[in-house]
């Protein structure tokens, strides 16, 4: 749930991140320009920045509240690829935490 009460939902099959109003009305869909591949986890900081564990893409992406890519960590040739990121969270101070599915490391 975002700071304004909107709800973010990952669609692992459709490869999208969707934003809904608290009563379920679709507001936006993100992901077409980001090419998610089996995203599995997400986190939101108090300022509305979003992190997505793109498990199949072997990376963590950070988005602004509008869904624009700010940065990414990992990729097929990275050390992160070996552990397959499966969930992500941001602390109130903006620190990134993620879980690797293969290793169980946080």
N, C-alpha and C positions, 0 to 999 in steps of 0.2 A: 504494500500500500504506500502510495506516494504522500509527501507532506500535505498536498491539497485534498487528499482523500481518494484520488483516482486509483484504480487497481491495474497493475501490470500483470499480464499473463504471457508466459512463453508457450508457443505452439511448436513443439519439437517436430511434428510431422510436416506442418506447413512452413517451417523454418522462419517464423516471424515472432516478433514481440508486439503485443497488442495492448493498447490503453483503453480502459473502460471507465465510465462514470461509476460512482458508488451504486447506482441503481441498474447497472448493466448495459448502458448504451455505449456502443463502440465509438471512440473518439479518434483513434489513430492506429495505424499499423506500421511497424518498422521492420526492416530486415532485407528488403529487396536489394538495396544498394550495398548492404553489408555482407551478403551471402553467408548467412548462418547455416551451419550444418549440425543438426541435432543439439540445439542449445538445451541445457538442462537446469541451470540455476541462475538466479539473479539477485542483486542487492541494490539498495537505494540509499543514498546518504541524505542528511537533512536538507541539503541544498537542491536535491532533486537529480543529482548525477546518478547514472545507472551503470552497473557492471553486469555483464552477461558471461557465464561460463559456456562457451561454445565448444562443447565436448568433441563433436566430430571435426570441428575446425582446429582443434588442438590449441585453443587460445582463450584469453580473457579479453573482452572489449569493454571500453569505458565510453559511455555516451552522455551527451548533455541532455537536459530535460526534453528537448525537441527531437531527440533521437539521432543527432549528428555525432558521428564518430569523433572522439577526442584522442583516443590512443588505444593501442592493443599490445598485449603481452603474449609471447609464444608464437606458435605457427608450426608447420610440419617439421622444420629443421631444428627446432629449439629443444632445450632440456624439458620444457613444460610438456612437450608432445609425449614424452615417455610415460608421464603420469596421468594423462587425460583429465583436464580440469572438469569437475562435475558440479561444482557449486561455488558461489562467490558472495562476498558481503563487503560492505564498506562501513568502517567505524564512524562515529560522529565527527572525528577529526579527519576523515578521508583516507585512513589506512585501508589497504586492500588485503582481504583474507580470502583464500580459496582452498578447496579440497581437491585432491587428486584421486580419481576413482581407482586407478591401478595400484597406487602405493598406500593410500589411506592417509597421506601426509596433509596437514593443514599448513 
